[in-house]
Amino acid sequence: MIINKNSPLPIYYQLESHIKGLIEQGALSPGDTIPSEREYAETYQISRMTVRQAINSLVNEGLLYRKKGSGTFVSERKIEQPLQGLTSFTEDMKKRGMSPSSSLLQFEVVPATSFIANQLGIRDGDSVYEIKRIRLADNVPMALETNYLSESLVKGLSEEIVQASIYSYIEENLGFQITRADQLIEATKASKEEAKLLQIPKDHPMLFIQRNTYLSDGTPLELVFSRYRGDRYKFFVEMER
Ligand code: GLP
C-alpha cells in the first residue's frame, strides 16, 4: 500500500515520496503528466489539500511543474554541475553528450566602470568587451551569461568566436593558461526580461553566479555574471574533513 494512514509519517510526505520514487525509477519520465489532485484524492482516499501539499513540495523542488490549464508535468532532470573543476559551458555540455550553443544578445566594447575595472585589475574607462549570451544545451536555454574581458588582454575576440567558446579561443588561439577562479553563488528569481529570454515563468528560481577567472600569472581574465535556471541545475561539491 502506498499510503499508510497509521504511519507516523505525514500523509503528504508519503505521497510525495511515492511520486519521487516513480520519477527516480523512470516510471514517470520528463514531460509526462501526473494524475490530477482529484484523482489522487479519490484513489488514496485522502484530502485534496494533502495532495496539493505533496505536489507543491515537488514543484518547489523542481521535480514537477504546473502548466496553467493543462496540468502538472514531470520536469527535465537537473544537470548536476561539479564545482571543483574550472570548466567552460561548452566543455560541460559536451561531456554530457549534449550539444552546446549560444544565442548572442550583445557584443560590444565599452569603457569599464570602476567596479569592473577593479575586478579586472585595469583602469577606470579602459576598454572591455561586454558579451551577453543565452547558453543553450540541445537548443534548450539553460543560462544567461554576461562576460567582461579586457580588450587589450584578450585581443581579437569576435562575434563568431563568442558564439562558440571563449575559453577555447583564449587557450588555443591566444595560448593563455586559464588557471583558477573564484565563484560566488546566490539564490535569485527571474526578472520579466530574463524569464522571456530563458522561456520560463517570471519569478522562477534561479542561481546567480559571479565568477572571477585568473591566468597562470595571476592576471584577472574575466568577470562573469551568470544566471542559471534553478529547475535545471544543481551544484555539487565534495568536502573533506
Ligand atoms: C561557463 C562559466 C563562465 C565562462 C564560460 C565560458 O559558463 N560560468 O564563467 O565564461 O563557461 O564558456 P565558453 O568557453 O563556452 O564560452
Residues whose N, C-alpha, C, O or C-beta is under 5 A from the ligand:
A	BS01	GLP	T87 S88 F89 T90 A164 S165 I166 Y167 S168 R211 V224 S226
